[in-house]
Amino acid sequence: MSFGIGSITCPQPEMILYLFQVDSEAIRAYFCFMPTVLRIGPYRFFFYAGDRDEAPHVHVEREDYIAKFWLDLVRLVHSSGFSRKEINEIQRHVEENQAHLLRSWNEFFSR
């Protein structure tokens, strides 16, 4: 069983449940506080539920690397681990998907 908020779907917890050995509701809640709104190649684009009072932005991760981009006027806020080449590639993905990401932000934060 999966559930979501509009077009944002929270992942199934079964695989993670096995790895972390916690109850499925805790895993489901964890991922819904950080919903994945887009995946491109190795990159996961997501929001933190606690960021509702900030300007629209998206976090991007690959393995232990992370970056944050503003969405209204796409620009890098900060990054850790990514090369300049990867940051440029990720920024291009954010620009190409800006409308979808902004819609998802507004939907998730009910704006």
C-alpha positions in Angstrom: 0.0 0.0 0.0 1.3 3.4 -0.9 -0.1 6.8 -0.2 0.7 10.4 -1.1 -0.1 14.0 -1.2 -1.4 14.9 -4.7 1.2 13.8 -7.2 3.8 13.3 -4.5 3.9 9.6 -3.6 5.7 8.3 -0.5 7.7 5.1 -1.2 6.9 1.6 0.1 8.7 1.0 3.4 9.2 -2.7 3.2 12.8 -2.7 2.0 13.8 0.0 4.5 11.8 -1.8 7.2 14.0 -4.8 6.8 17.2 -2.7 6.9 16.3 -0.6 9.9 14.0 -3.0 11.7 11.5 -0.4 12.7 7.7 -0.2 12.2 6.4 0.7 8.8 4.5 3.7 10.0 7.7 5.3 11.3 9.4 4.7 7.9 6.5 6.0 6.0 6.4 9.2 8.1 10.1 9.7 7.7 9.9 9.6 3.9 6.8 11.8 3.8 8.6 14.5 5.7 11.2 14.4 2.9 9.1 13.6 -0.2 10.8 12.7 -3.4 9.4 14.9 -6.2 11.7 13.9 -9.1 14.4 11.4 -9.9 16.9 11.8 -12.8 19.7 9.4 -13.1 21.4 9.1 -9.7 19.8 12.3 -8.4 16.9 12.5 -6.0 15.1 15.8 -5.8 13.1 16.3 -2.6 11.8 18.8 0.0 12.0 18.9 3.8 8.6 19.4 5.4 10.2 21.8 7.9 11.2 24.2 5.1 7.6 25.6 4.6 8.6 29.1 5.8 11.4 29.4 3.3 11.2 30.5 -0.3 10.5 27.6 -2.7 13.6 25.4 -3.1 14.6 21.9 -3.7 17.3 19.6 -2.2 19.2 17.2 -4.4 21.1 14.2 -3.2 23.3 11.5 -4.6 24.9 9.1 -2.1 26.3 11.4 0.6 26.4 14.5 -1.6 23.7 17.2 -1.2 22.8 20.5 -2.8 20.0 23.1 -2.4 18.6 25.3 -5.2 16.1 28.2 -5.1 13.3 27.6 -7.5 11.8 31.0 -8.3 15.0 32.2 -9.9 17.0 28.9 -10.2 20.3 29.3 -8.4 22.5 27.3 -6.1 22.2 28.0 -2.4 24.9 25.5 -1.2 26.3 22.1 -1.9 28.6 19.5 -0.4 30.5 16.9 -2.2 29.4 17.6 -5.8 31.9 18.6 -8.4 31.3 21.9 -10.3 30.5 19.8 -13.4 27.8 17.9 -11.5 26.4 21.1 -10.0 26.0 22.5 -13.5 24.3 19.3 -14.7 21.9 19.3 -11.7 21.2 23.0 -12.1 20.2 22.3 -15.8 17.8 19.6 -14.5 16.3 22.0 -12.0 15.8 24.6 -14.7 14.3 22.1 -17.1 11.9 20.9 -14.4 11.3 24.2 -12.7 7.5 24.3 -13.4 7.0 20.8 -12.1 9.1 21.4 -9.0 7.3 24.7 -8.2 3.9 23.0 -8.6 5.0 20.2 -6.3 6.3 22.7 -3.7 3.0 24.6 -3.8 1.0 21.3 -3.6 3.1 19.8 -0.8 3.0 23.0 1.3 -0.6 23.8 0.3 0.1 27.3 -1.1 
